[in-house]
Amino acid sequence: MAEIVNLRAVRKAKSKAEARAKGDENAAKFGQTKAERALAKAQADKAKRDLDGAKRE
């Protein structure tokens, strides 16, 4: 015999899992400290300066 499943509970569990995955994704994307953002910006600026400095006229 098959196991009886409450579809509403399954739907809610699926929704919660999707919301948690979305939250984890956003935390990874936007969850940087101010120091980390500043470091990333400084590295990007240096890379841009180095690239601009190597351009030929």
Secondary structure as GFF3:
##gff-version 3
##sequence-region A 1 57
A	DSSP	alpha_helix	7	30	.	.	.	ID=ss1
A	DSSP	alpha_helix	34	53	.	.	.	ID=ss2
###
